[in-house]
Amino acid sequence: MTRYIGKRLLLMIPTLLGAAVFVFLLMRLIPGDVCELRLAGEGAYADEKAIQLCREQAGLTKSLPRQFLDWIWGMVRGDFGVSMWTGRPIIYEIGLRFQLSLQVAIMATMTAILLAIPLGTLSAINQDTWIDYGVRAFSIAGLAMPSFWLGILIILALLIGTQALWGTPWMPPIQYTPIWEDPVANLSQLVWPALATGYRYSAVAARMTRSALLEVLQEDYIRTARAKGLVEHLIINRHALKNALLPVVTVIGIEFAFLIGGLVVTEQVFNLNGLGKLFVESVGNHDYTLTQSLVMLVALVFIMTNFIIDLIYAWIDPRIRYR
Amino acid sequence: MAKLLEVQDLRTQFHTPSGTVHAVDGMSYDVEKGETVAIVGESGCGKSVSALSILRLLPVPSGRIVSGAIRFLGQDLLALGNEDMRAVRGRQIAMVFQEPMTSLNPVLTIGLQLTETMVQHLAISRAESAKRAVAYLQMVGIPEPEQRLKQYPHHLSGGMRQRVMIAMALCCEPTLIIADEPTTALDVTIQAQILELMKGLSQRLGVALILITHNLGVVARYADRVNVMYAGKIIEQGKARDVYRHPRHPYTLGLLRSVPRLDQPRRRQLESIPGQPPDLTRLPNGCAFVPRCGFKVERCALEVPDLVHAANGHGSACWEQERLDKPRGTG
């Protein structure tokens, strides 16, 4: 098992390196650069010399391999450099936003798991009854509703509800506070986007739970468990669910990794300063260094998530553990 | 004294898009305490379904027992509530399935799968049940039983898994074990070992055994009595020795002739019964075996006799059984 983990960790290096090459080249394929945009953007006149000077300062006049190696070497030493647009250290730019995005992703995942697994199970064991139809309608609705729209509904409901209740409307705070500084302020801001994205997310996972469980319930070993006279809840929880969870874990993991950098519109709706927004801005600004660092961060999250999924797989299924 | 198991006029059907499948179509037999009864027939003749019907483990919602009675120690299992039926399963009637590779849960340890049955039915502690599990694993001939408890099914070979299944079936000391083709999925060399083991243990522990198989060689060797099934019905029943030596139904005769034998010349082609088993959605009024039968007479297509029993309890559902009942080798 230790060897397996070690091997997996080593395999991360080439994957990350591949992502680095890819984003590095891709960014430089986009016409224009940060200096042109800053000095001559919006059709303003700029001195060719000033642009050239800016490029020299930003290190853009060096050869591409040199730029690439400088960047990689910086990252290896833990130095991510400064944003080409704002001039502030990238660690500073990403820091709080990553915290926020990570927290929303974790909370949305928890919402999804808590909703999806019980609902999917309920739906499967009551297949083709009203319970099943109800759960399926609930999850279809989740898939059909964009989470930003649900977000708008949540905000409206909060405003109208609190207005009716207390006479004055209440809005979630707009300023992000880390959870360890003020949990109440933190949660009252982030619970709503987590619910809005968690619902959609749970819909995917609940459907997966249902279909995986229905399939597992047809297996021979479930018939064996029945023939042994086990009570139904043991058959479902011990014998069926453990087998059915494998595909569900995959879906949850992939979705989680997506949430880290992909919540652009939802962040907009809830006025959150998260990674998704930063991503869009940095690409728009031709901010090579920031975009590259963000891509590397998201790639790392994807790889780590997959790694954790594999560990969960091995924990659930002994056949993987001993391979 | 009541018989251990009496199956009376059991009818089990499956509702499928292509029609109602009469998988078991009026089947009656019984099992005495401690004896081994075989149910023999081709694939798809309803023998597995008849076994699942006893434990009421038919796939829902397609499979349904439409009529009949299954009396276990005088009590009709079909009249039991779900919870009472659950208490019978594994405790009084246990089952060993055909596919040892898929019949054990791959993500749970052997130990858990063995002990959970005992914890469920016998109200004993985990520790006590683990002790018993070791004893049963030893009994079914599994080496190093203590270590096995922590292992998973994929660590064991097919034969070993089937031994675990047998230990699982035995561990609550049931009075009846239904073994549905317990050796079909195993290597030939392992088959004999498993059957010897089951026979030995059932005799030693006084457990009755319903042995479902398509192999008449197995029947001759291990069963006390035999029921031959064709198209959802029992077409011949009797003591294994009688049926084997003096088959009274053309189908049984055909089955016996198609068993490969070592004492026949090597290049001689194996005999087989011509034709296909009938479509269980459209069973004829007469005998279902007519299209494949070499002994048929006119009335066979119109009606079937009930199992007509001779004095020794040997019965056949064939009009022409007297013609068949000659010593073997002359026909």
Interface residues (C-beta under 8 A of the other chain):
Chain A: Q218 E219 D220 Y221 R223 T224 A225 R226 A227 K228 G229 L230 V231 L234 R238 H239 K242 N243 I316 D317 P318 R319 Y322
Chain B: L55 L57 P59 R86 A87 V88 R89 G90 R91 A94 M95 F97 E99 T102 S103 L104 N105 P106 V107 L108 E116 T117 Q120 H121 Y152 H154 H155 M165 M168
